Amino acid sequence: MKDPVYKLVELTGTSTDTIEDAVDKAIKRAHKSIPVVEAHLQHITAMKK
């Protein structure tokens, strides 16, 4: 079995409202260029509920 390879992506979001809004904006923007982010976004959204 091959060793797994991971890619580290640093995101920075901004918001004048809350830190949660900043994080959401950063993840949604990253999804436009990194489609796999959608799965993580769904997971994070589910954890907030």
MODELLER restraints for C-alpha pairs under 7 A, 6 or more apart:
rsr = mdl.restraints
at = mdl.atoms
rsr.add(forms.Gaussian(group=physical.xy_distance, feature=features.Distance(at['CA:11:A'], at['CA:26:A']), mean=5.98, stdev=0.5))
rsr.add(forms.Gaussian(group=physical.xy_distance, feature=features.Distance(at['CA:12:A'], at['CA:26:A']), mean=5.87, stdev=0.5))
rsr.add(forms.Gaussian(group=physical.xy_distance, feature=features.Distance(at['CA:13:A'], at['CA:22:A']), mean=4.50, stdev=0.5))
rsr.add(forms.Gaussian(group=physical.xy_distance, feature=features.Distance(at['CA:13:A'], at['CA:23:A']), mean=5.56, stdev=0.5))
rsr.add(forms.Gaussian(group=physical.xy_distance, feature=features.Distance(at['CA:13:A'], at['CA:25:A']), mean=5.86, stdev=0.5))
rsr.add(forms.Gaussian(group=physical.xy_distance, feature=features.Distance(at['CA:13:A'], at['CA:26:A']), mean=4.42, stdev=0.5))
rsr.add(forms.Gaussian(group=physical.xy_distance, feature=features.Distance(at['CA:14:A'], at['CA:22:A']), mean=4.46, stdev=0.5))
rsr.add(forms.Gaussian(group=physical.xy_distance, feature=features.Distance(at['CA:15:A'], at['CA:21:A']), mean=5.99, stdev=0.5))
rsr.add(forms.Gaussian(group=physical.xy_distance, feature=features.Distance(at['CA:15:A'], at['CA:22:A']), mean=4.77, stdev=0.5))
rsr.add(forms.Gaussian(group=physical.xy_distance, feature=features.Distance(at['CA:27:A'], at['CA:41:A']), mean=6.81, stdev=0.5))
rsr.add(forms.Gaussian(group=physical.xy_distance, feature=features.Distance(at['CA:30:A'], at['CA:37:A']), mean=6.92, stdev=0.5))
rsr.add(forms.Gaussian(group=physical.xy_distance, feature=features.Distance(at['CA:31:A'], at['CA:37:A']), mean=5.15, stdev=0.5))
rsr.add(forms.Gaussian(group=physical.xy_distance, feature=features.Distance(at['CA:31:A'], at['CA:38:A']), mean=6.02, stdev=0.5))
